[in-house]
């Protein structure tokens, strides 16, 4: 029964983010073209942000979605896995970091209502997001060819 409920919960989260949030983003956001194809990401040197993104997407049988590339890069750089828990943790991080948007708020609320077993992870992600300077102006697309560890160190130096 618990497995079934978790499966339904996961399907609802995908519905919320991909079916409702993505169309909203397409309307309100200016599309900044992502300068890489999946093949180009796979050809980047091992341990670069772009290659790590490609590996993570492949590991979870995901593909790059238009308007979501920056979001997927954040998963990799900030080390939140492509799981339900990782998705909500990323949104808690972003909320604490100053990102207030419909997708962030709806995912945070959804996580609070349906995922009580992850409250400790959510709290930790929120605390971590507050410790970082605002990443809203960070150029996520420009780091694809940089070593992931170097980018993570650079961002961690931006702690408040």
PyMOL CGO cylinders between C-alpha atoms (Angstrom):
from pymol import cmd
from pymol.cgo import CYLINDER

trace = [
    CYLINDER, 0.00, 0.00, 0.00, 2.81, 2.41, 0.90, 0.3, 1, 1, 1, 1, 1, 1,
    CYLINDER, 2.81, 2.41, 0.90, 4.55, 1.63, -2.39, 0.3, 1, 1, 1, 1, 1, 1,
    CYLINDER, 4.55, 1.63, -2.39, 1.36, 2.39, -4.31, 0.3, 1, 1, 1, 1, 1, 1,
    CYLINDER, 1.36, 2.39, -4.31, 0.87, 5.70, -2.48, 0.3, 1, 1, 1, 1, 1, 1,
    CYLINDER, 0.87, 5.70, -2.48, 4.47, 6.73, -3.17, 0.3, 1, 1, 1, 1, 1, 1,
    CYLINDER, 4.47, 6.73, -3.17, 4.00, 5.87, -6.85, 0.3, 1, 1, 1, 1, 1, 1,
    CYLINDER, 4.00, 5.87, -6.85, 0.82, 7.99, -7.04, 0.3, 1, 1, 1, 1, 1, 1,
    CYLINDER, 0.82, 7.99, -7.04, 2.56, 10.81, -5.18, 0.3, 1, 1, 1, 1, 1, 1,
    CYLINDER, 2.56, 10.81, -5.18, 5.46, 10.68, -7.63, 0.3, 1, 1, 1, 1, 1, 1,
    CYLINDER, 5.46, 10.68, -7.63, 3.11, 10.75, -10.62, 0.3, 1, 1, 1, 1, 1, 1,
    CYLINDER, 3.11, 10.75, -10.62, 1.33, 13.77, -9.14, 0.3, 1, 1, 1, 1, 1, 1,
    CYLINDER, 1.33, 13.77, -9.14, 4.64, 15.58, -8.70, 0.3, 1, 1, 1, 1, 1, 1,
    CYLINDER, 4.64, 15.58, -8.70, 5.53, 14.95, -12.36, 0.3, 1, 1, 1, 1, 1, 1,
    CYLINDER, 5.53, 14.95, -12.36, 2.05, 16.12, -13.37, 0.3, 1, 1, 1, 1, 1, 1,
    CYLINDER, 2.05, 16.12, -13.37, 2.44, 19.27, -11.28, 0.3, 1, 1, 1, 1, 1, 1,
    CYLINDER, 2.44, 19.27, -11.28, 5.89, 20.16, -12.62, 0.3, 1, 1, 1, 1, 1, 1,
    CYLINDER, 5.89, 20.16, -12.62, 5.71, 19.03, -16.24, 0.3, 1, 1, 1, 1, 1, 1,
    CYLINDER, 5.71, 19.03, -16.24, 2.04, 19.34, -17.14, 0.3, 1, 1, 1, 1, 1, 1,
    CYLINDER, 2.04, 19.34, -17.14, 1.17, 22.52, -15.24, 0.3, 1, 1, 1, 1, 1, 1,
    CYLINDER, 1.17, 22.52, -15.24, 4.39, 24.40, -14.45, 0.3, 1, 1, 1, 1, 1, 1,
    CYLINDER, 4.39, 24.40, -14.45, 6.13, 23.93, -17.81, 0.3, 1, 1, 1, 1, 1, 1,
    CYLINDER, 6.13, 23.93, -17.81, 3.33, 25.51, -19.88, 0.3, 1, 1, 1, 1, 1, 1,
    CYLINDER, 3.33, 25.51, -19.88, 3.22, 28.43, -17.42, 0.3, 1, 1, 1, 1, 1, 1,
    CYLINDER, 3.22, 28.43, -17.42, 6.98, 28.88, -17.77, 0.3, 1, 1, 1, 1, 1, 1,
    CYLINDER, 6.98, 28.88, -17.77, 6.70, 28.91, -21.55, 0.3, 1, 1, 1, 1, 1, 1,
    CYLINDER, 6.70, 28.91, -21.55, 4.25, 31.79, -21.32, 0.3, 1, 1, 1, 1, 1, 1,
    CYLINDER, 4.25, 31.79, -21.32, 5.99, 33.97, -18.73, 0.3, 1, 1, 1, 1, 1, 1,
    CYLINDER, 5.99, 33.97, -18.73, 9.69, 33.31, -19.38, 0.3, 1, 1, 1, 1, 1, 1,
    CYLINDER, 9.69, 33.31, -19.38, 11.79, 34.50, -22.26, 0.3, 1, 1, 1, 1, 1, 1,
    CYLINDER, 11.79, 34.50, -22.26, 13.41, 31.44, -23.74, 0.3, 1, 1, 1, 1, 1, 1,
    CYLINDER, 13.41, 31.44, -23.74, 17.18, 31.60, -23.61, 0.3, 1, 1, 1, 1, 1, 1,
    CYLINDER, 17.18, 31.60, -23.61, 18.41, 29.00, -26.06, 0.3, 1, 1, 1, 1, 1, 1,
    CYLINDER, 18.41, 29.00, -26.06, 20.43, 26.24, -24.45, 0.3, 1, 1, 1, 1, 1, 1,
    CYLINDER, 20.43, 26.24, -24.45, 23.64, 26.14, -26.49, 0.3, 1, 1, 1, 1, 1, 1,
    CYLINDER, 23.64, 26.14, -26.49, 24.18, 22.36, -26.29, 0.3, 1, 1, 1, 1, 1, 1,
    CYLINDER, 24.18, 22.36, -26.29, 22.55, 19.26, -27.67, 0.3, 1, 1, 1, 1, 1, 1,
    CYLINDER, 22.55, 19.26, -27.67, 22.51, 16.01, -25.73, 0.3, 1, 1, 1, 1, 1, 1,
    CYLINDER, 22.51, 16.01, -25.73, 25.21, 14.66, -28.05, 0.3, 1, 1, 1, 1, 1, 1,
    CYLINDER, 25.21, 14.66, -28.05, 27.40, 17.70, -27.38, 0.3, 1, 1, 1, 1, 1, 1,
    CYLINDER, 27.40, 17.70, -27.38, 26.98, 17.26, -23.62, 0.3, 1, 1, 1, 1, 1, 1,
    CYLINDER, 26.98, 17.26, -23.62, 27.98, 13.60, -23.89, 0.3, 1, 1, 1, 1, 1, 1,
    CYLINDER, 27.98, 13.60, -23.89, 31.12, 14.58, -25.83, 0.3, 1, 1, 1, 1, 1, 1,
    CYLINDER, 31.12, 14.58, -25.83, 32.32, 17.05, -23.18, 0.3, 1, 1, 1, 1, 1, 1,
    CYLINDER, 32.32, 17.05, -23.18, 35.21, 15.89, -21.00, 0.3, 1, 1, 1, 1, 1, 1,
    CYLINDER, 35.21, 15.89, -21.00, 34.41, 13.61, -18.09, 0.3, 1, 1, 1, 1, 1, 1,
    CYLINDER, 34.41, 13.61, -18.09, 33.59, 15.43, -14.83, 0.3, 1, 1, 1, 1, 1, 1,
    CYLINDER, 33.59, 15.43, -14.83, 32.60, 18.68, -16.53, 0.3, 1, 1, 1, 1, 1, 1,
    CYLINDER, 32.60, 18.68, -16.53, 29.20, 20.07, -15.60, 0.3, 1, 1, 1, 1, 1, 1,
    CYLINDER, 29.20, 20.07, -15.60, 27.82, 19.29, -19.05, 0.3, 1, 1, 1, 1, 1, 1,
    CYLINDER, 27.82, 19.29, -19.05, 29.01, 15.70, -19.10, 0.3, 1, 1, 1, 1, 1, 1,
    CYLINDER, 29.01, 15.70, -19.10, 27.79, 15.14, -15.53, 0.3, 1, 1, 1, 1, 1, 1,
    CYLINDER, 27.79, 15.14, -15.53, 24.41, 16.56, -16.57, 0.3, 1, 1, 1, 1, 1, 1,
    CYLINDER, 24.41, 16.56, -16.57, 24.31, 14.16, -19.52, 0.3, 1, 1, 1, 1, 1, 1,
    CYLINDER, 24.31, 14.16, -19.52, 25.23, 11.23, -17.25, 0.3, 1, 1, 1, 1, 1, 1,
    CYLINDER, 25.23, 11.23, -17.25, 22.57, 12.14, -14.68, 0.3, 1, 1, 1, 1, 1, 1,
    CYLINDER, 22.57, 12.14, -14.68, 19.86, 12.47, -17.31, 0.3, 1, 1, 1, 1, 1, 1,
    CYLINDER, 19.86, 12.47, -17.31, 20.83, 9.11, -18.82, 0.3, 1, 1, 1, 1, 1, 1,
    CYLINDER, 20.83, 9.11, -18.82, 20.98, 7.42, -15.43, 0.3, 1, 1, 1, 1, 1, 1,
    CYLINDER, 20.98, 7.42, -15.43, 17.38, 8.46, -14.74, 0.3, 1, 1, 1, 1, 1, 1,
    CYLINDER, 17.38, 8.46, -14.74, 16.18, 7.93, -18.32, 0.3, 1, 1, 1, 1, 1, 1,
    CYLINDER, 16.18, 7.93, -18.32, 15.36, 11.63, -18.69, 0.3, 1, 1, 1, 1, 1, 1,
    CYLINDER, 15.36, 11.63, -18.69, 15.79, 14.04, -21.55, 0.3, 1, 1, 1, 1, 1, 1,
    CYLINDER, 15.79, 14.04, -21.55, 16.45, 17.76, -21.71, 0.3, 1, 1, 1, 1, 1, 1,
    CYLINDER, 16.45, 17.76, -21.71, 13.19, 19.67, -21.73, 0.3, 1, 1, 1, 1, 1, 1,
    CYLINDER, 13.19, 19.67, -21.73, 13.04, 23.17, -23.22, 0.3, 1, 1, 1, 1, 1, 1,
    CYLINDER, 13.04, 23.17, -23.22, 12.82, 25.77, -20.43, 0.3, 1, 1, 1, 1, 1, 1,
    CYLINDER, 12.82, 25.77, -20.43, 14.02, 23.19, -17.86, 0.3, 1, 1, 1, 1, 1, 1,
    CYLINDER, 14.02, 23.19, -17.86, 17.71, 22.98, -18.79, 0.3, 1, 1, 1, 1, 1, 1,
    CYLINDER, 17.71, 22.98, -18.79, 18.78, 25.45, -16.11, 0.3, 1, 1, 1, 1, 1, 1,
    CYLINDER, 18.78, 25.45, -16.11, 16.72, 23.55, -13.56, 0.3, 1, 1, 1, 1, 1, 1,
    CYLINDER, 16.72, 23.55, -13.56, 18.42, 20.27, -14.46, 0.3, 1, 1, 1, 1, 1, 1,
    CYLINDER, 18.42, 20.27, -14.46, 21.86, 21.92, -14.24, 0.3, 1, 1, 1, 1, 1, 1,
    CYLINDER, 21.86, 21.92, -14.24, 20.98, 23.06, -10.71, 0.3, 1, 1, 1, 1, 1, 1,
    CYLINDER, 20.98, 23.06, -10.71, 20.19, 19.46, -9.75, 0.3, 1, 1, 1, 1, 1, 1,
    CYLINDER, 20.19, 19.46, -9.75, 23.70, 18.44, -10.80, 0.3, 1, 1, 1, 1, 1, 1,
    CYLINDER, 23.70, 18.44, -10.80, 25.65, 21.41, -9.43, 0.3, 1, 1, 1, 1, 1, 1,
    CYLINDER, 25.65, 21.41, -9.43, 23.80, 21.64, -6.12, 0.3, 1, 1, 1, 1, 1, 1,
    CYLINDER, 23.80, 21.64, -6.12, 23.79, 17.84, -5.76, 0.3, 1, 1, 1, 1, 1, 1,
    CYLINDER, 23.79, 17.84, -5.76, 20.08, 17.21, -5.46, 0.3, 1, 1, 1, 1, 1, 1,
    CYLINDER, 20.08, 17.21, -5.46, 19.26, 13.92, -7.18, 0.3, 1, 1, 1, 1, 1, 1,
    CYLINDER, 19.26, 13.92, -7.18, 16.58, 13.48, -9.83, 0.3, 1, 1, 1, 1, 1, 1,
    CYLINDER, 16.58, 13.48, -9.83, 14.17, 11.94, -7.34, 0.3, 1, 1, 1, 1, 1, 1,
    CYLINDER, 14.17, 11.94, -7.34, 11.01, 13.17, -5.67, 0.3, 1, 1, 1, 1, 1, 1,
    CYLINDER, 11.01, 13.17, -5.67, 12.95, 14.03, -2.53, 0.3, 1, 1, 1, 1, 1, 1,
    CYLINDER, 12.95, 14.03, -2.53, 15.70, 15.71, -4.57, 0.3, 1, 1, 1, 1, 1, 1,
    CYLINDER, 15.70, 15.71, -4.57, 13.18, 17.74, -6.55, 0.3, 1, 1, 1, 1, 1, 1,
    CYLINDER, 13.18, 17.74, -6.55, 11.48, 19.14, -3.47, 0.3, 1, 1, 1, 1, 1, 1,
    CYLINDER, 11.48, 19.14, -3.47, 14.83, 19.72, -1.73, 0.3, 1, 1, 1, 1, 1, 1,
    CYLINDER, 14.83, 19.72, -1.73, 16.02, 21.74, -4.73, 0.3, 1, 1, 1, 1, 1, 1,
    CYLINDER, 16.02, 21.74, -4.73, 12.89, 23.88, -4.52, 0.3, 1, 1, 1, 1, 1, 1,
    CYLINDER, 12.89, 23.88, -4.52, 13.36, 24.41, -0.76, 0.3, 1, 1, 1, 1, 1, 1,
    CYLINDER, 13.36, 24.41, -0.76, 16.95, 25.48, -1.49, 0.3, 1, 1, 1, 1, 1, 1,
    CYLINDER, 16.95, 25.48, -1.49, 15.79, 27.89, -4.19, 0.3, 1, 1, 1, 1, 1, 1,
    CYLINDER, 15.79, 27.89, -4.19, 13.01, 29.33, -1.98, 0.3, 1, 1, 1, 1, 1, 1,
    CYLINDER, 13.01, 29.33, -1.98, 15.49, 30.01, 0.82, 0.3, 1, 1, 1, 1, 1, 1,
    CYLINDER, 15.49, 30.01, 0.82, 17.88, 31.48, -1.74, 0.3, 1, 1, 1, 1, 1, 1,
    CYLINDER, 17.88, 31.48, -1.74, 15.28, 34.08, -2.72, 0.3, 1, 1, 1, 1, 1, 1,
    CYLINDER, 15.28, 34.08, -2.72, 13.57, 32.42, -5.69, 0.3, 1, 1, 1, 1, 1, 1,
    CYLINDER, 13.57, 32.42, -5.69, 9.84, 32.93, -5.26, 0.3, 1, 1, 1, 1, 1, 1,
    CYLINDER, 9.84, 32.93, -5.26, 7.87, 31.62, -8.21, 0.3, 1, 1, 1, 1, 1, 1,
    CYLINDER, 7.87, 31.62, -8.21, 4.83, 29.49, -8.91, 0.3, 1, 1, 1, 1, 1, 1,
    CYLINDER, 4.83, 29.49, -8.91, 6.83, 26.30, -9.60, 0.3, 1, 1, 1, 1, 1, 1,
    CYLINDER, 6.83, 26.30, -9.60, 8.96, 26.76, -6.46, 0.3, 1, 1, 1, 1, 1, 1,
    CYLINDER, 8.96, 26.76, -6.46, 6.04, 27.53, -4.15, 0.3, 1, 1, 1, 1, 1, 1,
    CYLINDER, 6.04, 27.53, -4.15, 3.77, 24.83, -5.53, 0.3, 1, 1, 1, 1, 1, 1,
    CYLINDER, 3.77, 24.83, -5.53, 6.48, 22.17, -5.24, 0.3, 1, 1, 1, 1, 1, 1,
    CYLINDER, 6.48, 22.17, -5.24, 7.40, 23.23, -1.71, 0.3, 1, 1, 1, 1, 1, 1,
    CYLINDER, 7.40, 23.23, -1.71, 3.76, 23.13, -0.63, 0.3, 1, 1, 1, 1, 1, 1,
    CYLINDER, 3.76, 23.13, -0.63, 3.26, 19.79, -2.35, 0.3, 1, 1, 1, 1, 1, 1,
    CYLINDER, 3.26, 19.79, -2.35, 6.29, 18.38, -0.53, 0.3, 1, 1, 1, 1, 1, 1,
    CYLINDER, 6.29, 18.38, -0.53, 5.10, 19.67, 2.83, 0.3, 1, 1, 1, 1, 1, 1,
    CYLINDER, 5.10, 19.67, 2.83, 1.65, 18.18, 2.35, 0.3, 1, 1, 1, 1, 1, 1,
    CYLINDER, 1.65, 18.18, 2.35, 2.61, 14.79, 0.89, 0.3, 1, 1, 1, 1, 1, 1,
    CYLINDER, 2.61, 14.79, 0.89, 6.18, 13.97, 1.99, 0.3, 1, 1, 1, 1, 1, 1,
    CYLINDER, 6.18, 13.97, 1.99, 6.50, 14.19, 5.78, 0.3, 1, 1, 1, 1, 1, 1,
    CYLINDER, 6.50, 14.19, 5.78, 9.19, 11.49, 5.81, 0.3, 1, 1, 1, 1, 1, 1,
    CYLINDER, 9.19, 11.49, 5.81, 11.55, 13.96, 4.09, 0.3, 1, 1, 1, 1, 1, 1,
    CYLINDER, 11.55, 13.96, 4.09, 11.03, 16.97, 6.38, 0.3, 1, 1, 1, 1, 1, 1,
    CYLINDER, 11.03, 16.97, 6.38, 14.59, 16.71, 7.73, 0.3, 1, 1, 1, 1, 1, 1,
    CYLINDER, 14.59, 16.71, 7.73, 15.98, 16.81, 4.17, 0.3, 1, 1, 1, 1, 1, 1,
    CYLINDER, 15.98, 16.81, 4.17, 13.74, 19.76, 3.31, 0.3, 1, 1, 1, 1, 1, 1,
    CYLINDER, 13.74, 19.76, 3.31, 14.88, 21.63, 6.41, 0.3, 1, 1, 1, 1, 1, 1,
    CYLINDER, 14.88, 21.63, 6.41, 18.53, 20.98, 5.55, 0.3, 1, 1, 1, 1, 1, 1,
    CYLINDER, 18.53, 20.98, 5.55, 18.04, 22.15, 1.94, 0.3, 1, 1, 1, 1, 1, 1,
    CYLINDER, 18.04, 22.15, 1.94, 16.27, 25.31, 3.14, 0.3, 1, 1, 1, 1, 1, 1,
    CYLINDER, 16.27, 25.31, 3.14, 19.05, 26.05, 5.61, 0.3, 1, 1, 1, 1, 1, 1,
    CYLINDER, 19.05, 26.05, 5.61, 21.66, 25.49, 2.91, 0.3, 1, 1, 1, 1, 1, 1,
    CYLINDER, 21.66, 25.49, 2.91, 19.84, 27.80, 0.48, 0.3, 1, 1, 1, 1, 1, 1,
    CYLINDER, 19.84, 27.80, 0.48, 19.87, 30.61, 3.04, 0.3, 1, 1, 1, 1, 1, 1,
    CYLINDER, 19.87, 30.61, 3.04, 23.63, 30.26, 3.45, 0.3, 1, 1, 1, 1, 1, 1,
    CYLINDER, 23.63, 30.26, 3.45, 24.34, 30.98, -0.21, 0.3, 1, 1, 1, 1, 1, 1,
    CYLINDER, 24.34, 30.98, -0.21, 24.30, 34.38, -1.82, 0.3, 1, 1, 1, 1, 1, 1,
    CYLINDER, 24.30, 34.38, -1.82, 21.44, 34.77, -4.25, 0.3, 1, 1, 1, 1, 1, 1,
    CYLINDER, 21.44, 34.77, -4.25, 22.09, 32.61, -7.30, 0.3, 1, 1, 1, 1, 1, 1,
    CYLINDER, 22.09, 32.61, -7.30, 19.37, 34.23, -9.41, 0.3, 1, 1, 1, 1, 1, 1,
    CYLINDER, 19.37, 34.23, -9.41, 21.88, 36.00, -11.67, 0.3, 1, 1, 1, 1, 1, 1,
    CYLINDER, 21.88, 36.00, -11.67, 24.29, 33.07, -11.92, 0.3, 1, 1, 1, 1, 1, 1,
    CYLINDER, 24.29, 33.07, -11.92, 24.92, 32.11, -15.55, 0.3, 1, 1, 1, 1, 1, 1,
    CYLINDER, 24.92, 32.11, -15.55, 24.09, 28.40, -15.45, 0.3, 1, 1, 1, 1, 1, 1,
    CYLINDER, 24.09, 28.40, -15.45, 24.53, 27.85, -19.20, 0.3, 1, 1, 1, 1, 1, 1,
    CYLINDER, 24.53, 27.85, -19.20, 28.09, 29.18, -19.24, 0.3, 1, 1, 1, 1, 1, 1,
    CYLINDER, 28.09, 29.18, -19.24, 29.49, 26.47, -16.94, 0.3, 1, 1, 1, 1, 1, 1,
    CYLINDER, 29.49, 26.47, -16.94, 28.91, 23.38, -19.08, 0.3, 1, 1, 1, 1, 1, 1,
    CYLINDER, 28.91, 23.38, -19.08, 32.60, 22.97, -20.01, 0.3, 1, 1, 1, 1, 1, 1,
    CYLINDER, 32.60, 22.97, -20.01, 33.93, 23.68, -16.53, 0.3, 1, 1, 1, 1, 1, 1,
    CYLINDER, 33.93, 23.68, -16.53, 34.86, 20.94, -14.06, 0.3, 1, 1, 1, 1, 1, 1,
    CYLINDER, 34.86, 20.94, -14.06, 31.90, 20.26, -11.77, 0.3, 1, 1, 1, 1, 1, 1,
    CYLINDER, 31.90, 20.26, -11.77, 34.03, 20.32, -8.62, 0.3, 1, 1, 1, 1, 1, 1,
    CYLINDER, 34.03, 20.32, -8.62, 35.47, 23.71, -9.58, 0.3, 1, 1, 1, 1, 1, 1,
    CYLINDER, 35.47, 23.71, -9.58, 31.98, 25.19, -10.10, 0.3, 1, 1, 1, 1, 1, 1,
    CYLINDER, 31.98, 25.19, -10.10, 30.78, 23.77, -6.80, 0.3, 1, 1, 1, 1, 1, 1,
    CYLINDER, 30.78, 23.77, -6.80, 33.78, 25.28, -5.03, 0.3, 1, 1, 1, 1, 1, 1,
    CYLINDER, 33.78, 25.28, -5.03, 33.18, 28.64, -6.73, 0.3, 1, 1, 1, 1, 1, 1,
    CYLINDER, 33.18, 28.64, -6.73, 29.54, 28.66, -5.65, 0.3, 1, 1, 1, 1, 1, 1,
    CYLINDER, 29.54, 28.66, -5.65, 30.39, 27.58, -2.11, 0.3, 1, 1, 1, 1, 1, 1,
    CYLINDER, 30.39, 27.58, -2.11, 32.78, 30.55, -1.84, 0.3, 1, 1, 1, 1, 1, 1,
    CYLINDER, 32.78, 30.55, -1.84, 29.73, 32.74, -2.33, 0.3, 1, 1, 1, 1, 1, 1,
    CYLINDER, 29.73, 32.74, -2.33, 28.41, 31.82, 1.09, 0.3, 1, 1, 1, 1, 1, 1,
    CYLINDER, 28.41, 31.82, 1.09, 26.95, 34.74, 2.97, 0.3, 1, 1, 1, 1, 1, 1,
]
cmd.load_cgo(trace, "trace")
